[in-house]
Amino acid sequence: MSKILAWDPSGNFTEGKGTSGYAISLDGNQAHKLGDIKATDYKTRQEYWFAHKELIEKQFPDYVVIESYRLFGHKSKEQIGSSLETPQLIGYLEMVCYEMNIPVFLQDPSTKSRHADDVLVKSSVIEKKGNKHYYRGELTNLHQRDALRHELYFKKFNLKKVVK
């Protein structure tokens, strides 16, 4: 049985305090844990990023799935002058996994649309109460649900390509 750690990464520390969501699962089941790492909980960008490494080391997954970063034309002007912290974090996570011999799969942000909140609610993956979404009785945020979307997409379309 394979353990999968899926990330919706935000490297933003200096340019607004970001939140990285994650989902941890075994290949035959839906995610058994959703969580996040918040930049506001750390004093430096390095400490924030290191918390991502610590989670990978603690979980030691068989596969890591990371939402990739693309600079789209319609958003390029607002990125002028940015240090692009998120793609830096993605590169850091790739190197952490490389050193641990864990395969990394980058998934385009557009893959999340296959598992939009309304689809997850209809398929009983998450529950909606008012304007809040719950997973297995726990309140979620968008970053956690985005990581869950990447986990679900990876299991449905990519896991069978790597497990033989």
Phi, psi and omega in degrees: 000135184261141174260133182239134173243114181253137183241139162248091191275144168228113178277353187299119174233303180287320184264054182096134185284113183270174176224127174262128175264152176217156175226133179242131182210166170254147193299335180273353186230166172288168182309136177263351178209132169246146178199183177208162175236122186253129179300330181295345180275359186232153182274332182227160177298321181296319177296319179299310180295322180298328177299327176295315179299317180299322178294318178299315180296319181293316183278329184039066182287163175281330180220144173240130179246129183230132172296127180283171181242131175227137175266108181273147182305319182290348178246001187294324182295322180287348179264356179301128180085356180287147174274001175051060183296325182296312177295333174294317178297319179300316177298318177300314180297322177299318180291321176302313181294322178301314180296332180264002180061041178252122178297139180246136177236120176269132179239136179299143178304332182294340181295338181296334185295338178294335183235051179300162183307316182296326177292317179295324178291312181300325181269009177062025174283318175235164179240140178250127175234111186066235178254017181249150181243138183237144175237117182051041177084355182257134176299138180241164170242172184301321182296320178293317180293325177294321176297319177299319178300318179293322177298313180297317179297315180300314180297320184285322189245339187241330184300318181296337179284336184255338178260120183237000000 
